[in-house]
Amino acid sequence: MNIGFLVLIALIPILSVFLFLVILRWPAKSAMPVSLIITIITAGFIWGVPANQIGASAIKGVFTALEVGLIVFGALLLLNTLKESGAIHTIRSGFTDITPDRRIQAIIICWLFGSFLEGAAGWGSPATIVAPLLVAIGFPAMGAVMAALMLQSTPVSYGAIGTPILIGVNTGLKDSEIVSQHLSEQGIGFMDYIVQIGGQVAIFHGIVGMFIPLFISVMLTRFFGKNKSIKEGLAVWKFALFAGLAFTVPYALVANLLGPEFPSLIGGLIGMAIVIPAAKKGFLMPEQVWGFDKKENWEADWTGNLQINEEPPKKKVSTLGAWFPYLLVAVLLVLTRLPSLPFSSWLKAWDITLPHLFGTSLTVTTEPLNIPGAVFIVVSIVAAFVYRMKGAEYNIAVKNSFKTVLSAMVALIFTVPLVQIFINSDVNVSGFNSMPLVLAEGISELFGGFYPLVAPLIGAIGAFVAGSNTISNMMFSLFQFGVGNTIGVDPGTIVSLQAVGGAAGNMICVHNVVAASAAAGLMGREGKLIRRLLIPMFFYVSFAGTLGYVYLYGLGLNVGTLLLIFIALGIVVSVGKGIRFNKNSKELDRSA
């Protein structure tokens, strides 16, 4: 069958999700069941996937959905514990003491604290922690989720102690004849090659990612500011770039000097140690403080059902006491993920395994105690004792968390099975490759020698579909390596671009959006969030692809150089607007 026709068929599941969720703006709980049915029909009747393979894939997806649900529940329970104890009031006051500027608060919480959590946990859990925390300190729920999902980019390649590189890329390339031949010619060992790829990934991420804090600021002021102004977001360009570099410089150094385990974790820690004291002293801060309009003037779809009592609590909680649960979460996540310590193996000792589902090669394995949500729940219980909460108060936290997570599960229980059916479509009577691989082959044939420009987009599509940078890397690393080999460029660089794109695609993957939205008490607006998040996602993959092209082909009269100049001019013009806005604001203040 013609590759173009196969690509059109393979696009059906993805296009159905975009049609119902993004274009028609259906809520995920309505869009995903219909998309799942369409995917089952496409896989079974057109692709020729046997019924038992479809059923096994769906069951595997249900288990993954339950794991995501546990993360959401744990994050909500932790927040609701802080809420009922009054600790959240102290956290809100603490951020106001650093700065009342909402742009700066978002950068510190999302970019730095969120990146640290990503390095420790992964699984999309940082957004489920950060989004409700932003709501708790006064952000509109939709703005909080949008900002929280934007952090799911640069740090993701090294999430959960380097899993996307050490497991994703490693598994994707392992035991391949063409990879072994290439390494033999280069005289390099396999694991050294994986570490080398991880270092290159960090350099691409470091250049592109330094602009994400500025993107967070601009997206907030454009979509959630009183004046809907891009310039108000650009006004913090100095501080935003400073915060970007405070994370990406140590992050890239760690990746290239120590390996893929700790770049995001150490980068986040060092970034917080540099940026928070600087913010307290007003270093590179804009003179004008920016905040949201009064709540009564917010648009109706900005808010969710997560309500925070702004009245001072009956008993005051100290700053250290209020932050203790989040600090404990960070410590436990690190301790339980380090392979050199025994805790990880202890938690993995209890697993639920369903081998060879319905006679297929698919096996479901879940390790409930090793899911980050389990850590959140344990810390919530510890916090309840620390705050001396009454049983009735903690019961309210549990009930509210269950109520919210159940609404999210309606969407998740259909979303993740769809993903698994799509991914596991390689088993079929028609002799086709899996749908994701056919899509990738079609794109590579279309672009030919210009392929490095779109290599990150392949990774992003994989992450959007699979909901995981690790799975995207598993699916496409060998394919990306092969394309690089075929077009005569360094295949390791193409694999690096795959990993970068896979991280950026996490911003828009459906189950991350559903999970973060549920944690912030916001449901039914997933499509609107994805439409907005496509802006930073396309910036990320376009910039990364351009850098990759220039790295491979050099500067000169070529499309990569022209695109790089265009992107650089866009950045310079944007910063110029921020400078002029600050200058005009000062003049207005003087005249007033």
C-alpha positions, 0 to 999 in steps of 0.5 A, a space after each residue: 500500500 502507498 506510504 502516503 495512504 498509510 500515513 493518512 490512515 495512521 493520522 486518523 486517531 490523532 486527527 480525531 483527538 484534535 478535531 473533538 478536543 481542540 477544534 470542536 472544543 469538546 471536554 476531554 470526558 466527551 472527546 476521548 471516548 469517541 476518539 477511542 472508538 474511532 481508534 479501535 475501528 481504525 486499528 481493527 478494520 483498516 490496520 488489521 490489528 487482532 481483537 486480542 491485541 486491541 483488548 490487551 492494549 486497552 487493559 494496559 492503558 487502563 492500568 496506566 490511567 489508574 497510575 496517573 489517577 494515583 498521582 493526581 489524587 496524591 497531589 490533591 490530597 497533599 494540597 488539601 491537607 495544607 489547605 485545611 490546616 491553614 499552611 497554605 496561607 503561610 505559603 501564599 504570604 511567603 511568596 508575596 514577601 519575595 515579590 507580589 509580582 505574579 510573573 516572577 512568582 510563576 517563574 520561581 514556582 514553575 521553572 525552578 521548583 517544578 524543574 527540581 520536582 521533574 528531576 526527582 519524580 517525572 510521570 507528569 507529577 510536577 504539573 499536578 503539584 505546581 498547578 494547584 499550588 499556583 491556584 492556592 496563592 491566587 492564580 486563576 486555575 486555567 492560568 495556573 495549569 497553562 504555566 505548570 504545563 510549560 515547565 514540562 519541557 526542558 527538564 523532562 529529558 532528565 525526569 525521574 533521575 534520567 529515565 527518558 535517556 537511560 531507559 527511553 533512548 537506551 531501550 530504543 537503540 539497544 541490540 540494533 545492528 546498525 547502531 553496533 556497527 556505527 559504534 564500532 566504527 567510532 570506537 565508543 562503548 554503548 553506554 558511553 554513547 548514551 551518555 554522550 547523547 544525553 550531554 548533547 540533548 542538554 546543550 540543545 535544551 539549554 539554548 532553547 529552554 532559557 527562553 521558557 521563563 519569558 514564555 511563561 510570563 508572556 503567556 500569562 499576561 497575554 491570556 490572563 492579564 487585565 490588558 491582554 498585553 504581550 508587552 507586560 510579559 516581555 517587561 520582565 525579560 532581564 529577570 526571565 533570562 537570568 532565571 533561565 540561565 540560572 537553571 540551564 547552565 548548571 543543568 547542561 554542565 551536570 549532563 555533560 560532566 556527570 551524566 543524565 541522572 541529575 541535570 534537572 534535579 541539580 539545575 533546579 536546586 542551584 537555580 532556586 539558590 541563585 534566583 530566590 535571594 536575587 528576587 528578594 533583593 530586587 535584582 533585575 526585577 521590573 519596577 512595575 509590579 504586575 498582577 491579575 485583575 480582581 476576581 470578579 472581573 475574571 472570565 468565567 472559564 478561568 476558574 475551577 472548583 478548587 476553592 482556597 479560603 483567603 481568611 487567616 487561619 485560626 492557628 498560624 503555621 510557620 514558614 518552615 512548617 508550611 513548606 515542610 511537606 513539599 520539602 519532604 516530598 522532594 527528599 523522599 522522591 530523591 531517596 526512592 529513585 537513587 539506584 545506589 540506595 536500597 529504597 527503590 528496590 524495596 518499593 519495587 518488590 511489590 508489583 502487580 503483573 499480568 503476563 501475556 494478556 489475552 495470549 499476546 506478548 503484552 504484559 502489564 506490570 505496575 508497582 503501586 508503591 513506586 508511583 510518586 502519588 504514593 509518596 504524596 499520600 504518605 507525606 500528606 498523612 505525616 503533615 496531618 500529624 505535624 499540623 495536629 489536624 482533627 480527623 474531621 479536617 483530614 476527612 474533608 481533605 480526603 473527600 474533596 480529593 476523591 471527588 476531583 480525581 473521579 471526574 478526571 478518571 472519566 477522561 483518563 480511562 479512555 485517553 490512555 487505552 487509545 494511546 496504547 492501541 495506537 502504539 501497539 498496532 505493530 501486531 497486525 495481519 496486514 504486515 504494516 509497521 506500527 501507526 507511529 512508525 508509519 507516521 515518522 517514515 512518511 514525514 522523513 520521506 517528505 523532508 529528505 535532507 531537510 529532516 533535521 528541521 523536523 526531527 524534534 517534531 517526531 519526538 513531540 508527536 510521540 510524546 503527545 500520543 504516548 504521554 511520555 518522553 520515555 515512551 516516545 524515545 523508545 518508539 522513535 530513537 532507532 528510527 531517528 538513528 536510521 534516518 540520520 544514517 541514511 541522509 549522511 549526518 551524525 545519527 546521534 545528533 538526530 536522536 538527540 533532537 528526538 529526545 528534545 522534541 519528546 520533552 517539548 511534546 509533554 506540554 500538550 499530551 492529553 493525559 498530562 493536561 487532564 491530570 494537571 487540570 484535575 489537580 487544579 480543579 479545572 475540567 472540561 477546558 483541555 482543548 483550549 489549554 492545548 491550543 494555547 500550549 501549541 504556541 510554546 511547543 512549536 517554538 521549542 521544536 522549531 528552534 531545536 530543529 533549526 539548531 540541529 540543522 545548523 550544527 549538522 550542516 554549518 552556518 552558510 547560505 542554507 535554510 537552517 541559517 536563514 531560520 536561525 536568523 529569523 528566530 534570533 530577530 524575533 527574540 531581539 524584537 521581542 526583548 526590544 518591545 520589553 525594553 520600550 515598555 519599561 521605558 514608557 512605564 517609567 516616563 508615565 510614572 514620572 509624569 504622574 
